[in-house]
Amino acid sequence: MRITLPDGSVKEFDSSPVTARQVAESIGAGLAKAAVGAKVDGTLTDLDRPITQDAELAIVTKPRKGPGDADALYLLRHSTAHVMAEAIQRLWPQAQLAYGPPLETGFYYDIALDTPISTDDFEKIEAEMKKIVEENRPFTRYELPPEDGMKRLGDEGNKYKIDNAQRAIDGGADVLSWYVTGEVDKNWEDLCMGPHVPATGYIGAFKVTSVAQSHWHGDIESDKFQRVYGTAFFSQADLDNYLEQLEQARQRDHRVIGAKLGLFAIDEQVGQGLILWKPKGAMVRSLLQDFLQQELLKRGYDVVYTPHIGKIDLYKTSGHYPYYSDSQFPPIKMRDSEEEYLLKPMNCPHHIKIFDSEPHSYRDLPIRLAEFGTVYRFEQSGELTGMTRVRGFTQDDAHIFCTQDQVKGEFRDTVELVQFVFNTFGFEDVSIRLSLRDPDSNKYAGDPANWDRAENELREVLADMGIPFTEAAGEAAFYGPKVDFIVRDVIGRPWQLGTVQLDYNLPDRFKIEYVDADNTRKQPVMIHRAPFGSMERFMAILIEHYAGAFPLWLAPEQVRVLPISEKFAGYAEQVVAGLKAAGLRTTLDNSNERVNAKIKVAQEQKVPYMLIVGGKDEAAGTVSVRERAAGDLGAIPLTQFIEQAKAEVESHGRQTVKV
C-alpha cells in the first residue's frame, strides 16, 4: 500500500490495512506522540481508523505552542462534547441526548431534560468531566449495519438518536457508528460519525460556558432542549487566554454599548432583526457611507438606486429564489393579479437589469454600479443577534461588468479597495480565504469549465499580488468563487467581512451582452464586491473593535465644551460656535454640575475631546484640552485646536491634537 505524505514523499506498506498511527510511528516517535488524528484524502478521521487503499495522508498533531490548527481543535472539542454529555448523564441519568457538534470556538450539546441546568451546576459538571479525562479512556469506534443499528437504538428508546440515525441512512450511510469512551458494552457510548482524539486524556483544559434554550431541528413548535455550551483547549494557558478574550468581548458587546451610547435600538413591535438607527448611530452610518462612496467615485463607480422588492420571476431567473428560498420572506401576492413579488434578497439582479436597460459597446466597459442597497433575509428567531445577524440589512454593494481581458485588473482593484478600507479602520490582522465550489455538490450553477476558469483567475491574481491565502472547497456562492476577508479585531476575534466574487453565471442566466470590437455580441463577466459586507454587521464590529470609542472622524459627537461655572457660559457658547463653524460636531454641557461630574459623563459617552473653559481661557482665547484616553493635555489657542482636530479628521486619525 502506498501512502503519500504532504511533502510528496511516499511510504509503502506490505500489509493492508494500515492506520495513520502506524504511519506516524514509521516516521518517528515524536510525531506519533503528538498525533491526535489524520486527514485521509482530505477527510478528517481518527488516528486508528483503518486505511484500506492507497491514499494521501496528513497527520494532525496537537500544537507545541498556541491553541493549534482548526483540525486539531475540531477533534479535541468534538471529544470534549462527548465527555460533557457523559458527565451530564452521570448527574442526571434521565437526560436524553440529541446532538453535540464542535464549533469554531467550542462545542455544545442539545439535551432533553426536565430539570433546569443553571450556571450553579457548571462546577459539578466540570468536576465529573475532570474524572473522565483523568481516567484517560480511549475513544473506541464500532459500527453496525443500519438494520441492527436501528434495532439497538429502538431498544434504548431515545427518539432523537433514532431520528439522527434515520437521517444518516436516508443520506446514504451504509453503516451506523458509535463511539465508546472506553470498552464496548462496558463504558458510556454515543451514536456518532466521529472523528475524535485517541483518548480522553488528550483533553488538556475545558470550561462549561453557558446554557440556552433550543428546539429540535430549530423548530420552535417542536421539543425544547437545553443547549449546554463549552470550550476546550490543549493547554490551560490557551483556555485562560480565551476566557480573558470572552470577558473583553462581554465588556465590548455592541448590544450593551449601542444602548448605552444611544446608537441603535431593536423594538419587538417593529420586529425582531430589524434595526432602528438612532441619531448618533445614523451619524456614524452616514459617515461610513460617505467615506466609502467618495472613494468609489474616485475609482470610477456610478451610484444607482433600486427598489426594495421585485417580481419573483426576477429572482427565479437569477437563481436566488430556488437556491435560497428557505432564507427568504414569503412571496407577496398582488391583490389585482396573480403576480408575486419578493422582498429583495440580493441587489445583483437589479443591477443586471440596469446594465441591460441600454446597449453597450466594449468601449463602455468596465461599468461599475454601486449601491447601498437594503435587502431582506428570513433568519430564524433563535439565530438573530443584535446587529450581527438581522433580517433587514444594507449592503455596500457594487457590481462590475467587464470584458474577459479586464477581469484580472478589475479583480485586483477590488482587492486593493478592500485592503484600503480595512487599513483605514485599523484592522491590521487580515487573512484571505479563497472560497471554491465543491465539485461533488449540485448546489453550484453553470458550466464547470467557467468555474475552473474563474477559480484559476482568482488564484493567479492573489499570487501576483503576493497575498497569502487558504482555500475552502464548498464555500463559494452558488454562481461563482469568491475571496473572503477574515479580519481579527483588537482582542483577536475573527470576523468574516469584505468579499469579492467572480461570476460567469448570472450574465448567462440573464443573457446580457455587449458588442465587441469585432462586432460580435459577447457576455460580460461580473464581479460582485462589498468591503463592509453590511452596514449593520460592520457597525457592530466597529463598536466592539473600538469599545464604542470611535476615532474622531467617525465619532457622532466629536467635541464637548465644559464651562467650569455659569460665569463662563458666554465664552463657552463662542467656543461652540467656532467649532461648529469649522465643521466639528460639538455640544455644550451647560448643566449646573461640577466640572468633574461633567467630565465623567463625557468620558462615559466616549466623547473624543472635552474642552474645559474658565476665566484664564476666556482672557487668553484658549481652551483646556482633555482627550478621553490621554487625559489632560493642557491649554492651547482655540484656533490651534480647530486646525489640529480638522487634520485628525481628514487623516482618519493618523494625526492627533498636540499641546
C-alpha positions as CSV (number, residue, x, y, z in Angstrom):
1,M,0.0,0.0,0.0
2,R,1.3,3.5,-0.9
3,I,0.7,6.4,1.5
4,T,1.6,9.8,0.0
5,L,2.6,12.4,2.6
6,P,2.1,16.2,2.4
7,D,5.7,16.8,1.2
8,G,5.1,14.4,-1.7
9,S,7.1,11.5,-0.3
10,V,5.6,8.0,-0.3
11,K,5.6,5.4,2.4
12,E,5.0,1.8,1.2
13,F,3.5,-0.9,3.5
14,D,3.3,-4.6,2.7
15,S,0.2,-5.2,4.7
16,S,-3.3,-3.7,4.4
17,P,-5.0,-2.0,6.1
18,V,-2.7,0.4,7.9
19,T,-3.6,3.2,10.3
20,A,-2.4,6.8,10.5
21,R,-0.9,6.0,13.9
22,Q,1.3,3.2,12.2
23,V,2.4,5.7,9.5
24,A,3.3,8.3,12.2
25,E,5.3,5.7,14.1
26,S,7.1,4.7,11.0
27,I,8.2,8.4,10.6
28,G,9.2,9.0,14.2
29,A,8.3,8.6,17.8
30,G,7.9,12.3,18.3
31,L,5.3,12.6,15.5
32,A,3.4,9.5,16.9
33,K,3.3,11.1,20.4
34,A,2.0,14.4,19.1
35,A,-0.6,12.9,16.7
36,V,-4.3,13.3,17.6
37,G,-5.9,12.4,14.2
38,A,-5.4,12.4,10.5
39,K,-6.7,13.6,7.1
40,V,-7.0,10.8,4.6
41,D,-7.6,12.1,1.1
42,G,-8.6,15.4,2.7
43,T,-11.1,13.9,5.1
44,L,-10.6,14.3,8.9
45,T,-10.5,10.9,10.6
46,D,-9.4,9.0,13.7
47,L,-5.8,8.2,14.2
48,D,-6.6,4.4,14.4
49,R,-9.2,4.3,11.6
50,P,-8.1,1.6,9.0
51,I,-6.8,2.9,5.7
52,T,-7.7,0.2,3.1
53,Q,-6.2,1.6,-0.1
54,D,-3.6,4.0,-1.5
55,A,-4.2,7.4,0.0
56,E,-2.9,10.9,0.6
57,L,-2.3,11.3,4.4
58,A,-1.6,14.2,6.7
59,I,-1.1,13.7,10.4
60,V,-2.9,16.1,12.6
61,T,-0.9,16.9,15.7
62,K,-1.6,18.8,19.0
63,P,0.2,22.1,19.0
64,R,3.6,22.7,20.5
65,K,2.6,26.3,21.2
66,G,-0.7,28.2,21.0
67,P,-4.2,26.8,20.5
68,G,-3.5,24.7,17.4
69,D,-5.0,24.5,14.0
70,A,-8.7,24.1,13.2
71,D,-8.5,20.3,12.6
72,A,-6.8,19.6,15.9
73,L,-9.3,21.8,17.8
74,Y,-12.2,20.2,16.0
75,L,-11.1,16.7,17.2
76,L,-10.5,18.0,20.7
77,R,-13.8,19.8,21.0
78,H,-15.8,17.1,19.5
79,S,-14.3,14.7,22.0
80,T,-14.9,17.1,24.9
81,A,-18.6,17.4,23.9
82,H,-18.9,13.6,24.5
83,V,-17.1,13.9,27.8
84,M,-19.5,16.7,28.9
85,A,-22.5,14.7,27.7
86,E,-21.3,11.7,29.7
87,A,-20.8,13.9,32.8
88,I,-24.3,15.3,32.5
89,Q,-25.8,11.8,32.2
90,R,-23.9,10.8,35.3
91,L,-25.5,13.7,37.2
92,W,-28.9,13.4,35.5
93,P,-29.4,9.8,34.3
94,Q,-32.8,10.7,32.8
95,A,-31.2,13.2,30.4
96,Q,-31.7,12.3,26.7
97,L,-29.0,13.4,24.3
98,A,-29.9,14.9,20.9
99,Y,-26.9,16.4,19.1
100,G,-23.5,17.7,20.1
101,P,-21.3,19.3,17.4
102,P,-18.0,21.1,17.7
103,L,-18.0,24.8,16.9
104,E,-15.3,27.3,15.9
105,T,-14.9,28.5,19.5
106,G,-16.0,25.4,21.4
107,F,-18.9,22.9,21.3
108,Y,-22.5,22.4,22.6
109,Y,-24.8,19.5,23.4
110,D,-28.6,19.7,23.0
111,I,-30.2,17.8,25.9
112,A,-33.8,16.9,26.7
113,L,-34.1,17.2,30.5
114,D,-36.9,18.5,32.6
115,T,-34.6,19.6,35.4
116,P,-33.2,23.0,34.5
117,I,-29.4,23.2,34.3
118,S,-28.1,26.5,35.6
119,T,-24.7,28.2,36.0
120,D,-24.7,26.9,39.5
121,D,-24.4,23.4,38.0
122,F,-21.4,24.1,35.8
123,E,-18.8,23.4,38.5
124,K,-20.2,19.9,39.3
125,I,-20.4,19.1,35.6
126,E,-16.8,20.1,35.2
127,A,-15.8,18.0,38.2
128,E,-17.3,14.9,36.6
129,M,-15.6,15.8,33.3
130,K,-12.3,16.0,35.1
131,K,-12.8,12.5,36.4
132,I,-13.4,11.2,32.9
133,V,-10.4,13.0,31.5
134,E,-8.2,11.6,34.2
135,E,-9.3,8.1,33.5
136,N,-7.8,8.5,30.0
137,R,-10.2,6.1,28.4
138,P,-9.8,5.6,24.7
139,F,-12.5,6.7,22.2
140,T,-13.4,3.4,20.6
141,R,-15.5,3.2,17.4
142,Y,-17.8,0.4,16.5
143,E,-20.2,0.0,13.6
144,L,-23.4,-1.8,12.9
145,P,-25.4,-2.4,9.7
146,P,-28.4,0.0,9.5
147,E,-31.0,-2.6,10.5
148,D,-29.1,-3.8,13.5
149,G,-28.2,-0.3,14.5
150,M,-31.8,0.9,14.3
151,K,-32.9,-2.1,16.5
152,R,-30.2,-1.2,19.1
153,L,-31.5,2.4,19.1
154,G,-35.0,1.3,19.4
155,D,-34.2,-0.8,22.4
156,E,-32.6,2.3,24.0
157,G,-35.7,4.4,23.3
158,N,-34.0,7.7,22.5
159,K,-36.2,9.1,19.7
160,Y,-33.7,11.9,18.9
161,K,-30.9,9.4,18.2
162,I,-33.3,7.3,16.2
163,D,-34.1,10.3,14.1
164,N,-30.4,11.2,13.7
165,A,-29.7,7.6,12.5
166,Q,-32.6,7.6,10.1
167,R,-31.4,10.9,8.6
168,A,-27.9,9.4,8.1
169,I,-29.4,6.3,6.4
170,D,-31.6,8.5,4.2
171,G,-28.4,10.4,3.3
172,G,-26.7,7.2,2.0
173,A,-25.0,5.9,5.1
174,D,-24.4,2.1,4.8
175,V,-23.4,1.7,8.5
176,L,-24.2,3.4,11.8
177,S,-21.3,4.2,14.1
178,W,-20.9,4.7,17.8
179,Y,-18.1,6.0,19.9
180,V,-17.4,4.5,23.4
181,T,-15.2,6.3,25.9
182,G,-13.6,3.0,26.9
183,E,-14.7,-0.6,26.2
184,V,-17.7,-1.5,24.1
185,D,-20.7,-2.7,26.2
186,K,-19.0,-1.5,29.3
187,N,-18.5,2.2,29.2
188,W,-20.5,5.3,28.1
189,E,-21.3,5.5,24.3
190,D,-22.9,7.8,21.8
191,L,-24.2,7.4,18.3
192,C,-21.7,9.5,16.4
193,M,-19.9,9.7,13.0
194,G,-16.7,10.9,14.7
195,P,-13.8,11.6,14.5
196,H,-12.2,12.0,17.9
197,V,-8.8,12.3,19.7
198,P,-7.4,8.9,20.7
199,A,-8.4,9.1,24.4
200,T,-10.0,11.4,27.0
201,G,-6.6,12.1,28.5
202,Y,-5.7,14.2,25.4
203,I,-8.1,16.9,26.6
204,G,-5.9,19.5,28.3
205,A,-8.3,22.1,29.6
206,F,-12.1,22.8,29.3
207,K,-14.8,25.0,30.6
208,V,-18.6,24.8,30.6
209,T,-19.5,28.4,29.5
210,S,-23.3,28.8,29.2
211,V,-26.7,27.2,28.8
212,A,-29.5,28.3,26.5
213,Q,-32.8,27.1,25.1
214,S,-33.1,25.4,21.7
215,H,-35.5,23.3,19.8
216,W,-35.4,20.0,17.9
217,H,-34.4,20.8,14.3
218,G,-34.6,24.6,15.2
219,D,-38.5,24.4,15.1
220,I,-40.0,26.4,17.9
221,E,-43.1,24.2,17.7
222,S,-41.1,21.1,18.5
223,D,-39.4,19.6,21.6
224,K,-37.4,22.0,23.8
225,F,-33.8,21.3,24.7
226,Q,-31.3,22.8,27.0
227,R,-28.2,23.6,24.9
228,V,-25.2,23.4,27.1
229,Y,-22.1,25.2,25.7
230,G,-18.5,24.7,26.5
231,T,-15.0,25.1,25.1
232,A,-11.7,23.2,25.2
233,F,-8.0,23.7,24.5
234,F,-4.9,21.6,24.6
235,S,-3.5,23.7,27.5
236,Q,-4.7,25.7,30.5
237,A,-2.9,28.8,29.3
238,D,-4.8,28.8,26.0
239,L,-8.1,28.3,27.8
240,D,-7.2,31.2,30.2
241,N,-6.4,33.5,27.2
242,Y,-9.7,32.6,25.6
243,L,-11.7,33.2,28.8
244,E,-9.9,36.6,29.1
245,Q,-10.9,37.3,25.5
246,L,-14.5,36.4,26.4
247,E,-14.5,38.8,29.3
248,Q,-13.2,41.6,27.0
249,A,-15.8,40.6,24.4
250,R,-18.5,40.9,27.1
251,Q,-17.3,44.3,28.0
252,R,-17.3,45.3,24.4
253,D,-20.7,43.8,23.5
254,H,-22.2,46.0,20.8
255,R,-25.7,45.5,22.1
256,V,-24.8,46.9,25.5
257,I,-22.6,49.7,24.2
258,G,-25.1,50.5,21.5
259,A,-27.8,51.0,24.0
260,K,-25.6,53.0,26.4
261,L,-24.4,55.4,23.7
262,G,-27.8,55.7,22.0
263,L,-26.6,54.3,18.7
264,F,-29.4,51.8,17.7
265,A,-32.5,50.0,19.1
266,I,-34.5,46.9,18.3
267,D,-38.2,47.0,19.2
268,E,-40.5,44.0,19.4
269,Q,-43.4,46.0,18.0
270,V,-41.3,46.8,14.9
271,G,-40.0,43.2,14.6
272,Q,-37.1,41.0,15.5
273,G,-33.9,41.5,13.5
274,L,-34.9,45.0,12.2
275,I,-32.6,47.8,13.3
276,L,-33.7,51.3,14.3
277,W,-30.8,53.6,13.8
278,K,-30.9,56.4,16.4
279,P,-29.5,59.8,15.6
280,K,-26.0,59.1,16.9
281,G,-25.8,55.7,15.1
282,A,-27.2,57.2,12.0
283,M,-24.5,59.8,12.0
284,V,-21.8,57.1,12.2
285,R,-23.6,55.2,9.4
286,S,-23.8,58.3,7.2
287,L,-20.1,59.0,7.8
288,L,-19.2,55.4,6.8
289,Q,-21.3,55.6,3.7
290,D,-19.8,59.0,2.7
291,F,-16.3,57.7,3.2
292,L,-16.8,54.7,1.0
293,Q,-18.9,56.5,-1.6
294,Q,-16.3,59.2,-2.1
295,E,-13.6,56.5,-2.6
296,L,-15.8,54.7,-5.1
297,L,-16.4,57.9,-7.1
298,K,-12.6,58.4,-7.3
299,R,-12.3,54.8,-8.6
300,G,-14.8,55.2,-11.4
301,Y,-18.0,53.8,-9.9
302,D,-21.5,55.1,-10.7
303,V,-24.1,55.3,-7.9
304,V,-27.5,53.7,-8.5
305,Y,-30.7,53.0,-6.5
306,T,-33.1,50.1,-6.8
307,P,-36.4,49.1,-5.2
308,H,-36.8,47.0,-2.1
309,I,-39.0,44.5,-3.8
310,G,-39.1,42.8,-7.2
311,K,-41.2,40.3,-9.1
312,I,-40.4,36.7,-8.0
313,D,-39.5,35.8,-11.6
314,L,-36.5,38.1,-11.4
315,Y,-35.1,36.0,-8.5
316,K,-36.0,32.8,-10.2
317,T,-34.0,33.8,-13.2
318,S,-31.0,34.8,-11.1
319,G,-31.3,31.6,-9.0
320,H,-31.6,33.3,-5.7
321,Y,-35.1,32.1,-5.1
322,P,-34.6,28.4,-5.8
323,Y,-31.2,28.3,-4.1
324,Y,-32.1,30.4,-1.0
325,S,-35.9,30.1,-0.8
326,D,-35.8,28.9,2.8
327,S,-34.0,32.0,3.9
328,Q,-36.3,34.5,2.2
329,F,-39.6,36.1,3.3
330,P,-42.7,34.5,1.8
331,P,-43.7,35.9,-1.6
332,I,-46.2,38.8,-1.7
333,K,-49.2,38.2,-3.9
334,M,-50.7,41.2,-5.7
335,R,-54.4,42.0,-5.0
336,D,-55.3,42.8,-8.6
337,S,-53.3,40.0,-10.4
338,E,-51.6,36.6,-9.9
339,E,-48.2,38.3,-9.9
340,E,-45.9,37.6,-6.9
341,Y,-43.3,39.9,-5.6
342,L,-40.4,39.2,-3.2
343,L,-38.7,41.4,-0.6
344,K,-35.3,41.9,-2.3
345,P,-32.8,39.2,-1.1
346,M,-29.9,40.5,-3.2
347,N,-29.1,43.6,-5.2
348,C,-27.3,41.9,-8.1
349,P,-30.4,41.1,-10.3
350,H,-31.5,44.7,-10.1
351,H,-28.0,45.9,-11.2
352,I,-28.0,43.4,-14.1
353,K,-31.3,44.9,-15.2
354,I,-29.8,48.4,-15.1
355,F,-26.9,47.2,-17.3
356,D,-29.4,45.6,-19.6
357,S,-31.6,48.7,-19.9
358,E,-29.4,50.1,-22.8
359,P,-27.0,48.7,-25.4
360,H,-23.3,48.6,-24.6
361,S,-20.1,48.5,-26.6
362,Y,-16.8,47.1,-25.4
363,R,-15.7,50.7,-25.2
364,D,-18.2,51.3,-22.4
365,L,-16.7,48.6,-20.2
366,P,-15.9,48.2,-17.4
367,I,-19.2,49.5,-16.0
368,R,-19.2,49.8,-12.2
369,L,-22.5,50.2,-10.5
370,A,-22.6,50.8,-6.7
371,E,-25.5,51.0,-4.3
372,F,-26.0,51.0,-0.5
373,G,-28.9,48.6,-1.1
374,T,-31.2,47.2,1.6
375,V,-32.0,43.5,1.4
376,Y,-34.1,41.1,3.5
377,R,-33.5,37.6,4.7
378,F,-35.7,35.5,6.9
379,E,-33.3,34.3,9.7
380,Q,-34.7,32.0,12.4
381,S,-35.5,34.0,15.6
382,G,-33.1,31.9,17.6
383,E,-30.3,33.0,15.3
384,L,-30.8,36.7,15.5
385,T,-28.1,38.5,17.4
386,G,-28.1,42.3,17.8
387,M,-26.7,43.9,14.6
388,T,-24.6,40.9,13.6
389,R,-27.5,38.7,12.5
390,V,-30.6,40.5,11.3
391,R,-33.5,40.3,8.9
392,G,-33.1,43.6,7.1
393,F,-29.6,45.0,6.3
394,T,-27.9,47.3,3.9
395,Q,-25.1,46.1,1.8
396,D,-22.3,48.3,0.4
397,D,-22.9,46.5,-2.8
398,A,-21.3,47.0,-6.3
399,H,-21.2,45.0,-9.5
400,I,-18.6,45.4,-12.2
401,F,-19.4,44.4,-15.7
402,C,-16.2,43.9,-17.7
403,T,-14.7,42.0,-20.6
404,Q,-12.7,38.8,-20.2
405,D,-9.4,40.7,-20.7
406,Q,-10.4,43.1,-17.9
407,V,-11.2,40.5,-15.2
408,K,-7.8,40.3,-13.5
409,G,-7.2,44.0,-13.4
410,E,-10.7,44.7,-12.1
411,F,-10.5,42.0,-9.5
412,R,-7.1,43.2,-8.4
413,D,-8.5,46.7,-7.9
414,T,-11.4,45.4,-5.8
415,V,-9.0,43.5,-3.5
416,E,-6.9,46.7,-3.1
417,L,-10.1,48.6,-2.3
418,V,-11.0,46.2,0.5
419,Q,-7.4,46.4,1.8
420,F,-7.6,50.2,1.8
421,V,-10.9,50.1,3.8
422,F,-9.5,47.8,6.4
423,N,-6.3,49.8,6.8
424,T,-8.3,52.9,7.4
425,F,-10.3,51.3,10.3
426,G,-7.2,49.8,11.9
427,F,-7.8,46.2,11.0
428,E,-4.2,45.1,10.7
429,D,-4.6,41.3,11.0
430,V,-6.4,40.3,7.8
431,S,-6.3,36.8,6.2
432,I,-7.8,35.8,2.9
433,R,-9.8,32.7,2.1
434,L,-10.4,31.6,-1.5
435,S,-13.9,30.0,-1.4
436,L,-14.4,27.4,-4.1
437,R,-17.1,25.1,-5.2
438,D,-17.4,21.5,-4.2
439,P,-17.3,19.6,-7.5
440,D,-19.4,16.8,-5.9
441,S,-22.3,19.1,-5.0
442,N,-25.2,20.1,-7.2
443,K,-25.5,23.4,-5.4
444,Y,-23.4,25.3,-7.9
445,A,-24.9,26.7,-11.1
446,G,-23.3,26.9,-14.5
447,D,-20.6,25.4,-16.7
448,P,-17.8,23.6,-14.8
449,A,-15.3,25.0,-17.3
450,N,-16.3,28.5,-16.3
451,W,-15.9,27.6,-12.7
452,D,-12.4,26.2,-13.4
453,R,-11.5,29.4,-15.3
454,A,-12.9,31.7,-12.6
455,E,-11.1,29.8,-9.7
456,N,-7.8,29.8,-11.6
457,E,-8.1,33.6,-12.3
458,L,-8.6,34.4,-8.6
459,R,-5.6,32.2,-7.7
460,E,-3.5,34.0,-10.2
461,V,-4.5,37.5,-9.1
462,L,-3.8,36.7,-5.4
463,A,-0.4,35.1,-6.3
464,D,0.6,38.0,-8.5
465,M,-0.3,40.4,-5.6
466,G,1.9,38.2,-3.2
467,I,-1.1,37.7,-0.9
468,P,-1.1,34.5,1.2
469,F,-4.4,32.7,1.2
470,T,-6.1,29.5,2.1
471,E,-8.6,27.6,0.0
472,A,-12.0,26.3,1.2
473,A,-14.0,23.9,-1.0
474,G,-17.8,24.2,-0.8
475,E,-17.8,27.9,0.5
476,A,-18.3,29.6,-2.9
477,A,-21.5,31.4,-3.8
478,F,-23.8,29.3,-6.0
479,Y,-22.9,31.4,-9.0
480,G,-19.1,31.8,-8.6
481,P,-16.0,31.6,-6.5
482,K,-15.1,34.4,-4.1
483,V,-12.4,35.9,-2.0
484,D,-13.4,36.4,1.7
485,F,-11.5,38.7,4.0
486,I,-11.2,37.5,7.6
487,V,-10.2,40.2,10.0
488,R,-9.2,40.0,13.6
489,D,-10.3,42.8,15.9
490,V,-8.3,44.4,18.6
491,I,-8.9,41.5,21.0
492,G,-8.1,38.8,18.4
493,R,-11.6,37.6,17.4
494,P,-12.0,36.7,13.7
495,W,-14.8,38.2,11.6
496,Q,-15.6,37.5,8.0
497,L,-16.1,40.9,6.5
498,G,-15.4,42.0,2.9
499,T,-16.0,39.7,-0.1
500,V,-15.2,39.8,-3.8
501,Q,-16.9,37.3,-6.1
502,L,-16.2,36.4,-9.7
503,D,-19.3,35.4,-11.7
504,Y,-19.6,33.9,-15.2
505,N,-23.1,32.5,-14.5
506,L,-25.5,35.4,-13.8
507,P,-24.7,37.1,-17.1
508,D,-25.5,33.9,-18.9
509,R,-28.7,33.4,-16.9
510,F,-29.9,36.9,-17.9
511,K,-28.4,36.7,-21.4
512,I,-26.9,40.2,-21.1
513,E,-24.5,41.2,-23.8
514,Y,-22.2,43.9,-25.2
515,V,-20.9,44.5,-28.7
516,D,-17.2,43.6,-29.0
517,A,-14.5,45.1,-31.3
518,D,-15.2,42.5,-34.0
519,N,-18.9,43.5,-34.0
520,T,-19.9,40.2,-32.3
521,R,-22.1,40.0,-29.2
522,K,-20.5,38.7,-26.1
523,Q,-21.5,38.2,-22.5
524,P,-19.7,40.4,-19.9
525,V,-18.1,38.9,-16.8
526,M,-19.5,40.1,-13.4
527,I,-17.6,40.9,-10.3
528,H,-19.6,41.3,-7.0
529,R,-17.9,43.2,-4.2
530,A,-18.8,44.6,-0.7
531,P,-15.9,45.8,1.5
532,F,-18.1,46.4,4.6
533,G,-20.4,43.4,3.9
534,S,-23.4,45.0,5.5
535,M,-23.7,48.4,7.3
536,E,-25.3,46.7,10.3
537,R,-22.8,44.0,10.9
538,F,-19.8,46.3,10.1
539,M,-21.2,48.8,12.6
540,A,-21.5,46.1,15.3
541,I,-17.9,45.0,14.7
542,L,-16.6,48.6,14.8
543,I,-18.5,49.2,18.1
544,E,-16.8,46.2,19.6
545,H,-13.4,46.9,18.0
546,Y,-13.3,50.4,19.3
547,A,-15.3,49.6,22.5
548,G,-17.6,52.4,21.5
549,A,-14.7,54.9,21.4
550,F,-14.9,55.8,17.7
551,P,-12.0,57.7,16.2
552,L,-12.5,61.4,15.9
553,W,-13.6,61.3,12.2
554,L,-16.3,58.7,13.0
555,A,-17.5,59.9,16.4
556,P,-21.1,61.2,16.4
557,E,-20.1,63.8,18.9
558,Q,-16.5,65.0,18.4
559,V,-16.1,67.7,21.0
560,R,-17.9,68.7,24.2
561,V,-17.4,72.1,25.7
562,L,-17.5,72.2,29.5
563,P,-17.6,75.6,31.2
564,I,-16.3,75.4,34.8
565,S,-19.2,77.6,36.0
566,E,-22.1,79.6,34.7
567,K,-19.9,82.8,34.6
568,F,-18.2,81.4,31.6
569,A,-21.2,80.2,29.7
570,G,-21.0,83.1,27.2
571,Y,-17.4,82.2,26.3
572,A,-18.3,78.5,26.1
573,E,-21.0,79.4,23.6
574,Q,-18.5,81.3,21.5
575,V,-16.2,78.3,21.5
576,V,-19.0,76.0,20.4
577,A,-19.9,78.4,17.6
578,G,-16.3,78.5,16.4
579,L,-16.1,74.7,16.5
580,K,-19.4,74.2,14.6
581,A,-18.4,76.8,12.0
582,A,-15.2,74.7,11.4
583,G,-17.4,71.6,10.8
584,L,-16.7,69.8,14.1
585,R,-19.7,68.1,15.7
586,T,-19.9,69.9,19.1
587,T,-22.2,70.1,22.1
588,L,-22.3,72.3,25.2
589,D,-22.7,70.9,28.7
590,N,-24.2,74.0,30.5
591,S,-25.6,72.0,33.3
592,N,-25.2,73.0,37.0
593,E,-22.9,70.0,37.7
594,R,-19.4,70.4,38.9
595,V,-16.8,70.2,36.1
596,N,-15.5,66.8,37.3
597,A,-19.0,65.4,37.0
598,K,-19.3,66.8,33.5
599,I,-16.0,65.2,32.6
600,K,-17.2,61.8,34.0
601,V,-20.4,62.0,31.9
602,A,-18.5,62.9,28.7
603,Q,-16.0,60.0,29.4
604,E,-18.8,57.5,29.8
605,Q,-20.3,58.7,26.5
606,K,-16.9,58.2,24.8
607,V,-16.6,61.8,23.5
608,P,-13.1,62.2,22.0
609,Y,-12.3,65.7,23.2
610,M,-13.5,67.8,26.1
611,L,-12.7,71.5,26.1
612,I,-12.8,72.9,29.6
613,V,-13.1,76.7,29.7
614,G,-12.7,79.2,32.5
615,G,-11.5,82.7,33.3
616,K,-7.9,82.3,32.1
617,D,-9.1,80.6,28.9
618,E,-11.6,83.5,28.2
619,A,-8.9,86.1,28.8
620,A,-6.3,84.3,26.5
621,G,-8.7,82.9,23.9
622,T,-7.6,79.4,24.7
623,V,-9.3,76.1,25.6
624,S,-8.0,73.4,28.1
625,V,-8.0,70.2,26.1
626,R,-8.8,66.8,27.6
627,E,-8.6,63.7,25.5
628,R,-10.7,60.7,26.5
629,A,-7.8,58.3,26.7
630,A,-4.7,60.5,27.4
631,G,-6.5,62.8,29.8
632,D,-5.5,66.5,30.4
633,L,-3.4,67.8,27.5
634,G,-3.2,71.5,28.6
635,A,-4.3,74.8,27.2
636,I,-3.9,75.9,23.6
637,P,-5.5,78.6,21.4
638,L,-8.9,77.6,20.1
639,T,-7.7,78.2,16.5
640,Q,-4.9,75.8,17.0
641,F,-7.2,73.1,18.4
642,I,-9.5,73.5,15.4
643,E,-6.7,73.3,13.0
644,Q,-5.3,70.1,14.6
645,A,-8.7,68.5,15.1
646,K,-9.6,69.0,11.4
647,A,-6.3,67.5,10.4
648,E,-7.0,64.5,12.6
649,V,-10.4,64.1,10.9
650,E,-9.0,64.4,7.4
651,S,-6.2,61.9,8.2
652,H,-8.6,59.4,9.7
653,G,-6.7,59.5,13.0
654,R,-3.2,59.4,11.7
655,Q,-2.6,62.9,13.2
656,T,-3.8,63.9,16.6
657,V,-4.1,67.1,18.7
658,K,-0.9,68.1,20.4
659,V,-0.3,70.7,23.0
